[in-house]
């Protein structure tokens, strides 16, 4: 496998992180006070979408790092 094949582009990775975090939201909403984290997740997803629409690579990197911080 080449280095290029091993390296995933931000354009591919960010939508995958958005999807992963969207799948976490119901789990967080099902626990007491989890609605707070779910709201933060929704805001992070919104920011990621805005960054992608604007084509702002710096904001996309920030959004990607933010989304990576959410754990199951």
C-alpha positions, 0 to 999 in steps of 0.5 A: 500500500502506498503512502497516498493510499494510507493517507486519508484526505480531509475531504473524506475524513470530515464527513466520516467524522460527522456521520460517526458523531451523528450516530453517537447523539441518540446514545447521549440523549438516552442518558440523564443530562446527555442532552447537553453533550448532544447539543454540543455535538450538534453544534460541532456538526453544524460548524463542520458543515459550514466549514465544508461549504465555505471551503475553509480548510483551517476551519475544517481541520478545527472541526475535524479535531473537535469531532474526534474528541467525542467518544462513545 
